[in-house]
Each structure stands twice: as structure tokens, then as C-alpha cells.
Amino acid sequence: MSKFKDFLRMCLPDYWLQSNPYNKDWDALLNRLLDTEDFVLKDIYTARIGGGVVWISNHPYASFSPYYPVRMDVRPKRITMVRAKRKLDADTNSGINMKAVERAFNRKRI
């Protein structure tokens, strides 16, 4: 996807409200990890990248925050979130629809 399309995606209302404050250091670290590592899903809420775990649920409101070994309520830049989501989808079976997975897990059994 082009950078222009990424920019347009960030203009959507979904990206306006963010749950966590931006952190420059986390953004730089996540960008380095995206260049060198692959995502591995742990569960429907988290994924491993490098030696740590990031929160992937609630995209784009609170996704790609550090979760383990240190849980921090910070986020990367919005463009980094778009890039990370695209890489997560590519690394984990070409775009798992996390909302559909969550609905399936939360569906009441008869």
C-alpha cells in the first residue's frame, strides 16, 4: 500500500481517538522491530515480536502498546500503527479479522 493511502487511512475517524499517549522512544523501538522481526500470535489480544509482546486488540484505538516484559500505556505514531497492522496481517495468515475472531470467542453457546 502506498504512503498516500496510509495517510488517507489515518484520516478516518477510527484513528482520531487514541487511548494511550504517543511515546517517541516506543515508536522508534517498534519501527526497528518491524524492520527485523516477525509477529507470532500468542492469543486474540497479544502477539510476540522480537523478545517482547505487544497488545494487538482494540485496533486502532489502543493497539501495538508494549505488553510484556513491561506493560506501558503508550502508543506509537498512527502511521506506525498502520504499518504494524499491515505486517501483523502479513505475518499471521494474511489478515486475520480480529473483530470476527473476538465475536466467535464471545459467542454464547447453546
N, CA, C and O atoms as a GROMACS GRO file, in nm:
protein
  440
    1MET      N    1   0.086  -0.118   0.000
    1MET     CA    2   0.000   0.000   0.000
    1MET      C    3   0.090   0.123   0.000
    1MET      O    4   0.196   0.123   0.062
    2SER      N    5   0.049   0.224  -0.068
    2SER     CA    6   0.130   0.345  -0.079
    2SER      C    7   0.121   0.428   0.049
    2SER      O    8   0.028   0.415   0.129
    3LYS      N    9   0.221   0.513   0.066
    3LYS     CA   10   0.221   0.602   0.182
    3LYS      C   11   0.102   0.698   0.178
    3LYS      O   12   0.050   0.736   0.282
    4PHE      N   13   0.061   0.736   0.058
    4PHE     CA   14  -0.055   0.824   0.045
    4PHE      C   15  -0.181   0.755   0.096
    4PHE      O   16  -0.261   0.816   0.167
    5LYS      N   17  -0.199   0.629   0.060
    5LYS     CA   18  -0.316   0.554   0.109
    5LYS      C   19  -0.309   0.535   0.260
    5LYS      O   20  -0.412   0.540   0.328
    6ASP      N   21  -0.188   0.514   0.313
    6ASP     CA   22  -0.172   0.504   0.459
    6ASP      C   23  -0.214   0.634   0.525
    6ASP      O   24  -0.281   0.633   0.628
    7PHE      N   25  -0.174   0.747   0.466
    7PHE     CA   26  -0.212   0.877   0.520
    7PHE      C   27  -0.364   0.894   0.518
    7PHE      O   28  -0.423   0.940   0.616
    8LEU      N   29  -0.426   0.858   0.407
    8LEU     CA   30  -0.572   0.869   0.398
    8LEU      C   31  -0.641   0.781   0.501
    8LEU      O   32  -0.741   0.821   0.560
    9ARG      N   33  -0.589   0.661   0.524
    9ARG     CA   34  -0.646   0.573   0.625
    9ARG      C   35  -0.641   0.638   0.763
    9ARG      O   36  -0.735   0.626   0.842
   10MET      N   37  -0.531   0.708   0.792
   10MET     CA   38  -0.518   0.774   0.923
   10MET      C   39  -0.616   0.890   0.939
   10MET      O   40  -0.641   0.934   1.051
   11CYS      N   41  -0.669   0.939   0.829
   11CYS     CA   42  -0.766   1.048   0.836
   11CYS      C   43  -0.906   0.998   0.871
   11CYS      O   44  -0.995   1.079   0.897
   12LEU      N   45  -0.926   0.869   0.872
   12LEU     CA   46  -1.056   0.813   0.909
   12LEU      C   47  -1.083   0.837   1.057
   12LEU      O   48  -0.990   0.842   1.137
   13PRO      N   49  -1.208   0.852   1.095
   13PRO     CA   50  -1.243   0.877   1.236
   13PRO      C   51  -1.191   0.772   1.333
   13PRO      O   52  -1.168   0.803   1.450
   14ASP      N   53  -1.172   0.647   1.288
   14ASP     CA   54  -1.120   0.543   1.377
   14ASP      C   55  -0.986   0.581   1.438
   14ASP      O   56  -0.956   0.541   1.551
   15TYR      N   57  -0.907   0.658   1.367
   15TYR     CA   58  -0.774   0.694   1.415
   15TYR      C   59  -0.772   0.826   1.492
   15TYR      O   60  -0.666   0.865   1.542
   16TRP      N   61  -0.884   0.894   1.504
   16TRP     CA   62  -0.884   1.023   1.572
   16TRP      C   63  -0.866   1.008   1.722
   16TRP      O   64  -0.786   1.079   1.782
   17LEU      N   65  -0.939   0.916   1.782
   17LEU     CA   66  -0.931   0.898   1.926
   17LEU      C   67  -0.834   0.785   1.958
   17LEU      O   68  -0.845   0.675   1.904
   18GLN      N   69  -0.739   0.813   2.045
   18GLN     CA   70  -0.641   0.714   2.085
   18GLN      C   71  -0.646   0.700   2.236
   18GLN      O   72  -0.658   0.799   2.309
   19SER      N   73  -0.636   0.576   2.284
   19SER     CA   74  -0.646   0.550   2.427
   19SER      C   75  -0.521   0.587   2.504
   19SER      O   76  -0.529   0.623   2.622
   20ASN      N   77  -0.407   0.578   2.441
   20ASN     CA   78  -0.280   0.599   2.511
   20ASN      C   79  -0.204   0.715   2.449
   20ASN      O   80  -0.223   0.746   2.331
   21PRO      N   81  -0.118   0.780   2.528
   21PRO     CA   82  -0.038   0.890   2.473
   21PRO      C   83   0.075   0.837   2.384
   21PRO      O   84   0.125   0.727   2.402
   22TYR      N   85   0.113   0.919   2.288
   22TYR     CA   86   0.225   0.887   2.198
   22TYR      C   87   0.355   0.888   2.276
   22TYR      O   88   0.374   0.972   2.364
   23ASN      N   89   0.446   0.794   2.242
   23ASN     CA   90   0.578   0.789   2.304
   23ASN      C   91   0.682   0.771   2.193
   23ASN      O   92   0.681   0.670   2.122
   24LYS      N   93   0.770   0.868   2.180
   24LYS     CA   94   0.870   0.869   2.073
   24LYS      C   95   0.965   0.749   2.082
   24LYS      O   96   0.999   0.689   1.980
   25ASP      N   97   1.008   0.713   2.203
   25ASP     CA   98   1.102   0.602   2.219
   25ASP      C   99   1.037   0.469   2.181
   25ASP      O  100   1.100   0.386   2.116
   26TRP      N  101   0.911   0.449   2.222
   26TRP     CA  102   0.841   0.326   2.185
   26TRP      C  103   0.820   0.319   2.034
   26TRP      O  104   0.834   0.212   1.974
   27ASP      N  105   0.789   0.432   1.972
   27ASP     CA  106   0.770   0.436   1.828
   27ASP      C  107   0.899   0.394   1.756
   27ASP      O  108   0.895   0.316   1.661
   28ALA      N  109   1.012   0.446   1.800
   28ALA     CA  110   1.140   0.413   1.737
   28ALA      C  111   1.173   0.264   1.755
   28ALA      O  112   1.217   0.199   1.661
   29LEU      N  113   1.151   0.212   1.875
   29LEU     CA  114   1.179   0.070   1.901
   29LEU      C  115   1.088  -0.019   1.817
   29LEU      O  116   1.134  -0.116   1.757
   30LEU      N  117   0.959   0.012   1.813
   30LEU     CA  118   0.866  -0.069   1.735
   30LEU      C  119   0.902  -0.066   1.587
   30LEU      O  120   0.893  -0.168   1.519
   31ASN      N  121   0.941   0.049   1.536
   31ASN     CA  122   0.983   0.057   1.395
   31ASN      C  123   1.105  -0.030   1.368
   31ASN      O  124   1.111  -0.095   1.263
   32ARG      N  125   1.201  -0.032   1.459
   32ARG     CA  126   1.318  -0.120   1.442
   32ARG      C  127   1.276  -0.266   1.443
   32ARG      O  128   1.325  -0.346   1.363
   33LEU      N  129   1.184  -0.302   1.534
   33LEU     CA  130   1.136  -0.440   1.540
   33LEU      C  131   1.061  -0.479   1.412
   33LEU      O  132   1.075  -0.590   1.363
   34LEU      N  133   0.982  -0.387   1.359
   34LEU     CA  134   0.908  -0.414   1.235
   34LEU      C  135   1.004  -0.440   1.118
   34LEU      O  136   0.971  -0.516   1.027
   35ASP      N  137   1.121  -0.377   1.121
   35ASP     CA  138   1.219  -0.396   1.014
   35ASP      C  139   1.291  -0.530   1.024
   35ASP      O  140   1.333  -0.584   0.922
   36THR      N  141   1.306  -0.584   1.146
   36THR     CA  142   1.392  -0.700   1.165
   36THR      C  143   1.323  -0.826   1.214
   36THR      O  144   1.379  -0.935   1.201
   37GLU      N  145   1.203  -0.815   1.270
   37GLU     CA  146   1.137  -0.930   1.333
   37GLU      C  147   1.002  -0.958   1.268
   37GLU      O  148   0.949  -0.877   1.192
   38ASP      N  149   0.947  -1.076   1.300
   38ASP     CA  150   0.813  -1.114   1.254
   38ASP      C  151   0.720  -1.128   1.374
   38ASP      O  152   0.764  -1.157   1.485
   39PHE      N  153   0.592  -1.107   1.350
   39PHE     CA  154   0.490  -1.126   1.452
   39PHE      C  155   0.454  -1.274   1.464
   39PHE      O  156   0.449  -1.346   1.364
   40VAL      N  157   0.428  -1.318   1.587
   40VAL     CA  158   0.374  -1.450   1.613
   40VAL      C  159   0.258  -1.430   1.710
   40VAL      O  160   0.277  -1.377   1.820
   41LEU      N  161   0.138  -1.472   1.671
   41LEU     CA  162   0.021  -1.456   1.758
   41LEU      C  163   0.036  -1.540   1.883
   41LEU      O  164   0.071  -1.657   1.876
   42LYS      N  165   0.008  -1.478   1.999
   42LYS     CA  166   0.000  -1.553   2.125
   42LYS      C  167  -0.144  -1.591   2.152
   42LYS      O  168  -0.173  -1.705   2.187
   43ASP      N  169  -0.234  -1.494   2.137
   43ASP     CA  170  -0.378  -1.515   2.155
   43ASP      C  171  -0.449  -1.405   2.078
   43ASP      O  172  -0.387  -1.335   1.998
   44ILE      N  173  -0.578  -1.389   2.101
   44ILE     CA  174  -0.651  -1.289   2.022
   44ILE      C  175  -0.622  -1.146   2.067
   44ILE      O  176  -0.667  -1.050   2.004
   45TYR      N  177  -0.548  -1.132   2.177
   45TYR     CA  178  -0.521  -0.998   2.230
   45TYR      C  179  -0.376  -0.954   2.214
   45TYR      O  180  -0.348  -0.835   2.210
   46THR      N  181  -0.284  -1.049   2.203
   46THR     CA  182  -0.142  -1.015   2.203
   46THR      C  183  -0.066  -1.092   2.095
   46THR      O  184  -0.111  -1.196   2.047
   47ALA      N  185   0.050  -1.036   2.058
   47ALA     CA  186   0.139  -1.102   1.962
   47ALA      C  187   0.283  -1.078   2.006
   47ALA      O  188   0.316  -0.972   2.060
   48ARG      N  189   0.366  -1.176   1.980
   48ARG     CA  190   0.508  -1.164   2.012
   48ARG      C  191   0.580  -1.104   1.892
   48ARG      O  192   0.554  -1.141   1.777
   49ILE      N  193   0.671  -1.012   1.920
   49ILE     CA  194   0.761  -0.958   1.818
   49ILE      C  195   0.895  -0.934   1.887
   49ILE      O  196   0.902  -0.864   1.988
   50GLY      N  197   1.000  -0.993   1.830
   50GLY     CA  198   1.130  -0.985   1.896
   50GLY      C  199   1.123  -1.057   2.029
   50GLY      O  200   1.068  -1.167   2.037
   51GLY      N  201   1.177  -0.997   2.133
   51GLY     CA  202   1.176  -1.059   2.265
   51GLY      C  203   1.061  -1.015   2.352
   51GLY      O  204   1.056  -1.050   2.470
   52GLY      N  205   0.968  -0.939   2.297
   52GLY     CA  206   0.857  -0.888   2.377
   52GLY      C  207   0.722  -0.922   2.319
   52GLY      O  208   0.710  -0.991   2.218
   53VAL      N  209   0.621  -0.872   2.388
   53VAL     CA  210   0.483  -0.895   2.347
   53VAL      C  211   0.413  -0.760   2.338
   53VAL      O  212   0.432  -0.674   2.424
   54VAL      N  213   0.332  -0.742   2.234
   54VAL     CA  214   0.255  -0.619   2.218
   54VAL      C  215   0.106  -0.650   2.218
   54VAL      O  216   0.063  -0.760   2.181
   55TRP      N  217   0.029  -0.554   2.262
   55TRP     CA  218  -0.117  -0.563   2.262
   55TRP      C  219  -0.165  -0.535   2.121
   55TRP      O  220  -0.130  -0.431   2.065
   56ILE      N  221  -0.245  -0.625   2.061
   56ILE     CA  222  -0.290  -0.606   1.923
   56ILE      C  223  -0.441  -0.585   1.913
   56ILE      O  224  -0.492  -0.551   1.807
   57SER      N  225  -0.511  -0.605   2.022
   57SER     CA  226  -0.656  -0.588   2.021
   57SER      C  227  -0.690  -0.439   2.023
   57SER      O  228  -0.602  -0.355   2.041
   58ASN      N  229  -0.815  -0.408   2.006
   58ASN     CA  230  -0.864  -0.270   2.009
   58ASN      C  231  -0.800  -0.183   1.901
   58ASN      O  232  -0.778  -0.064   1.922
   59HIS      N  233  -0.771  -0.241   1.787
   59HIS     CA  234  -0.710  -0.163   1.680
   59HIS      C  235  -0.814  -0.071   1.617
   59HIS      O  236  -0.925  -0.117   1.589
   60PRO      N  237  -0.785   0.054   1.593
   60PRO     CA  238  -0.660   0.125   1.612
   60PRO      C  239  -0.654   0.208   1.740
   60PRO      O  240  -0.560   0.286   1.758
   61TYR      N  241  -0.749   0.192   1.829
   61TYR     CA  242  -0.758   0.280   1.947
   61TYR      C  243  -0.646   0.258   2.048
   61TYR      O  244  -0.594   0.355   2.105
   62ALA      N  245  -0.607   0.135   2.069
   62ALA     CA  246  -0.507   0.108   2.173
   62ALA      C  247  -0.413  -0.005   2.133
   62ALA      O  248  -0.355  -0.071   2.219
   63SER      N  249  -0.396  -0.028   2.004
   63SER     CA  250  -0.313  -0.140   1.961
   63SER      C  251  -0.166  -0.103   1.954
   63SER      O  252  -0.128   0.014   1.945
   64PHE      N  253  -0.084  -0.207   1.958
   64PHE     CA  254   0.061  -0.200   1.945
   64PHE      C  255   0.127  -0.124   2.058
   64PHE      O  256   0.225  -0.051   2.039
   65SER      N  257   0.071  -0.142   2.178
   65SER     CA  258   0.134  -0.093   2.301
   65SER      C  259   0.216  -0.206   2.360
   65SER      O  260   0.181  -0.323   2.344
   66PRO      N  261   0.327  -0.173   2.427
   66PRO     CA  262   0.406  -0.279   2.490
   66PRO      C  263   0.325  -0.350   2.599
   66PRO      O  264   0.257  -0.286   2.678
   67TYR      N  265   0.332  -0.482   2.602
   67TYR     CA  266   0.254  -0.560   2.697
   67TYR      C  267   0.341  -0.644   2.789
   67TYR      O  268   0.311  -0.659   2.908
   68TYR      N  269   0.448  -0.699   2.736
   68TYR     CA  270   0.540  -0.780   2.816
   68TYR      C  271   0.679  -0.764   2.756
   68TYR      O  272   0.689  -0.763   2.633
   69PRO      N  273   0.786  -0.752   2.830
   69PRO     CA  274   0.802  -0.773   2.974
   69PRO      C  275   0.757  -0.656   3.060
   69PRO      O  276   0.742  -0.672   3.181
   70VAL      N  277   0.737  -0.539   3.002
   70VAL     CA  278   0.689  -0.425   3.079
   70VAL      C  279   0.563  -0.371   3.014
   70VAL      O  280   0.564  -0.335   2.896
   71ARG      N  281   0.454  -0.367   3.089
   71ARG     CA  282   0.328  -0.313   3.036
   71ARG      C  283   0.331  -0.162   3.051
   71ARG      O  284   0.348  -0.110   3.161
   72MET      N  285   0.314  -0.094   2.939
   72MET     CA  286   0.315   0.053   2.941
   72MET      C  287   0.194   0.102   2.862
   72MET      O  288   0.161   0.046   2.758
   73ASP      N  289   0.130   0.204   2.911
   73ASP     CA  290   0.016   0.262   2.842
   73ASP      C  291   0.062   0.375   2.752
   73ASP      O  292   0.032   0.492   2.775
   74VAL      N  293   0.137   0.337   2.648
   74VAL     CA  294   0.185   0.431   2.547
   74VAL      C  295   0.156   0.370   2.411
   74VAL      O  296   0.123   0.252   2.400
   75ARG      N  297   0.168   0.451   2.308
   75ARG     CA  298   0.142   0.403   2.173
   75ARG      C  299   0.244   0.461   2.076
   75ARG      O  300   0.308   0.562   2.106
   76PRO      N  301   0.260   0.398   1.959
   76PRO     CA  302   0.345   0.456   1.855
   76PRO      C  303   0.267   0.560   1.775
   76PRO      O  304   0.150   0.588   1.803
   77LYS      N  305   0.332   0.617   1.675
   77LYS     CA  306   0.263   0.708   1.583
   77LYS      C  307   0.153   0.633   1.511
   77LYS      O  308   0.157   0.510   1.499
   78ARG      N  309   0.056   0.706   1.463
   78ARG     CA  310  -0.054   0.643   1.390
   78ARG      C  311  -0.004   0.572   1.264
   78ARG      O  312  -0.053   0.464   1.230
   79ILE      N  313   0.091   0.632   1.194
   79ILE     CA  314   0.144   0.569   1.072
   79ILE      C  315   0.218   0.440   1.107
   79ILE      O  316   0.217   0.346   1.028
   80THR      N  317   0.281   0.434   1.224
   80THR     CA  318   0.347   0.312   1.268
   80THR      C  319   0.243   0.205   1.300
   80THR      O  320   0.265   0.087   1.275
   81MET      N  321   0.128   0.247   1.355
   81MET     CA  322   0.020   0.151   1.381
   81MET      C  323  -0.030   0.090   1.251
   81MET      O  324  -0.055  -0.031   1.244
   82VAL      N  325  -0.044   0.172   1.147
   82VAL     CA  326  -0.089   0.122   1.017
   82VAL      C  327   0.014   0.022   0.964
   82VAL      O  328  -0.022  -0.086   0.916
   83ARG      N  329   0.140   0.058   0.973
   83ARG     CA  330   0.248  -0.029   0.925
   83ARG      C  331   0.252  -0.160   1.005
   83ARG      O  332   0.267  -0.268   0.948
   84ALA      N  333   0.238  -0.149   1.137
   84ALA     CA  334   0.242  -0.269   1.221
   84ALA      C  335   0.123  -0.360   1.194
   84ALA      O  336   0.138  -0.482   1.191
   85LYS      N  337   0.005  -0.302   1.174
   85LYS     CA  338  -0.114  -0.383   1.144
   85LYS      C  339  -0.098  -0.455   1.011
   85LYS      O  340  -0.135  -0.572   0.999
   86ARG      N  341  -0.043  -0.387   0.913
   86ARG     CA  342  -0.020  -0.449   0.783
   86ARG      C  343   0.080  -0.565   0.796
   86ARG      O  344   0.061  -0.671   0.736
   87LYS      N  345   0.186  -0.544   0.875
   87LYS     CA  346   0.286  -0.651   0.895
   87LYS      C  347   0.227  -0.765   0.977
   87LYS      O  348   0.253  -0.882   0.947
   88LEU      N  349   0.149  -0.734   1.079
   88LEU     CA  350   0.084  -0.838   1.158
   88LEU      C  351  -0.005  -0.924   1.069
   88LEU      O  352  -0.002  -1.047   1.078
   89ASP      N  353  -0.083  -0.861   0.984
   89ASP     CA  354  -0.171  -0.935   0.894
   89ASP      C  355  -0.090  -1.023   0.798
   89ASP      O  356  -0.129  -1.136   0.770
   90ALA      N  357   0.022  -0.970   0.749
   90ALA     CA  358   0.105  -1.046   0.656
   90ALA      C  359   0.174  -1.163   0.726
   90ALA      O  360   0.187  -1.271   0.668
   91ASP      N  361   0.219  -1.142   0.849
   91ASP     CA  362   0.292  -1.246   0.922
   91ASP      C  363   0.200  -1.353   0.980
   91ASP      O  364   0.246  -1.463   1.012
   92THR      N  365   0.071  -1.324   0.992
   92THR     CA  366  -0.021  -1.418   1.058
   92THR      C  367  -0.138  -1.451   0.968
   92THR      O  368  -0.251  -1.410   0.994
   93ASN      N  369  -0.111  -1.525   0.862
   93ASN     CA  370  -0.215  -1.574   0.772
   93ASN      C  371  -0.292  -1.466   0.697
   93ASN      O  372  -0.415  -1.473   0.688
   94SER      N  373  -0.223  -1.369   0.645
   94SER     CA  374  -0.282  -1.272   0.553
   94SER      C  375  -0.408  -1.204   0.604
   94SER      O  376  -0.511  -1.204   0.537
   95GLY      N  377  -0.400  -1.147   0.720
   95GLY     CA  378  -0.507  -1.060   0.765
   95GLY      C  379  -0.619  -1.126   0.840
   95GLY      O  380  -0.732  -1.132   0.792
   96ILE      N  381  -0.589  -1.175   0.956
   96ILE     CA  382  -0.695  -1.228   1.042
   96ILE      C  383  -0.782  -1.111   1.086
   96ILE      O  384  -0.731  -1.010   1.133
   97ASN      N  385  -0.910  -1.124   1.070
   97ASN     CA  386  -1.003  -1.022   1.114
   97ASN      C  387  -1.024  -1.041   1.264
   97ASN      O  388  -1.103  -1.125   1.306
   98MET      N  389  -0.952  -0.961   1.344
   98MET     CA  390  -0.954  -0.981   1.489
   98MET      C  391  -1.093  -0.958   1.549
   98MET      O  392  -1.128  -1.023   1.648
   99LYS      N  393  -1.171  -0.869   1.492
   99LYS     CA  394  -1.307  -0.846   1.545
   99LYS      C  395  -1.393  -0.970   1.524
   99LYS      O  396  -1.472  -1.006   1.611
  100ALA      N  397  -1.378  -1.035   1.410
  100ALA     CA  398  -1.454  -1.158   1.384
  100ALA      C  399  -1.409  -1.269   1.478
  100ALA      O  400  -1.492  -1.347   1.526
  101VAL      N  401  -1.280  -1.277   1.504
  101VAL     CA  402  -1.229  -1.379   1.597
  101VAL      C  403  -1.283  -1.354   1.737
  101VAL      O  404  -1.326  -1.447   1.805
  102GLU      N  405  -1.282  -1.228   1.780
  102GLU     CA  406  -1.334  -1.196   1.913
  102GLU      C  407  -1.483  -1.228   1.922
  102GLU      O  408  -1.528  -1.280   2.024
  103ARG      N  409  -1.559  -1.197   1.819
  103ARG     CA  410  -1.702  -1.230   1.820
  103ARG      C  411  -1.723  -1.381   1.832
  103ARG      O  412  -1.811  -1.426   1.905
  104ALA      N  413  -1.641  -1.458   1.761
  104ALA     CA  414  -1.653  -1.604   1.767
  104ALA      C  415  -1.622  -1.656   1.907
  104ALA      O  416  -1.688  -1.747   1.956
  105PHE      N  417  -1.520  -1.599   1.971
  105PHE     CA  418  -1.484  -1.643   2.106
  105PHE      C  419  -1.589  -1.602   2.208
  105PHE      O  420  -1.610  -1.672   2.307
  106ASN      N  421  -1.656  -1.492   2.184
  106ASN     CA  422  -1.753  -1.440   2.280
  106ASN      C  423  -1.896  -1.489   2.253
  106ASN      O  424  -1.986  -1.462   2.332
  107ARG      N  425  -1.916  -1.560   2.143
  107ARG     CA  426  -2.050  -1.609   2.107
  107ARG      C  427  -2.100  -1.705   2.214
  107ARG      O  428  -2.028  -1.794   2.259
  108LYS      N  429  -2.224  -1.686   2.253
  108LYS     CA  430  -2.283  -1.773   2.354
  108LYS      C  431  -2.310  -1.910   2.293
  108LYS      O  432  -2.356  -1.923   2.180
  109ARG      N  433  -2.280  -2.010   2.371
  109ARG     CA  434  -2.306  -2.147   2.326
  109ARG      C  435  -2.445  -2.188   2.366
  109ARG      O  436  -2.493  -2.153   2.475
  110ILE      N  437  -2.511  -2.261   2.278
  110ILE     CA  438  -2.650  -2.304   2.304
  110ILE      C  439  -2.648  -2.440   2.371
  110ILE      O  440  -2.753  -2.495   2.401
   0.00000   0.00000   0.00000
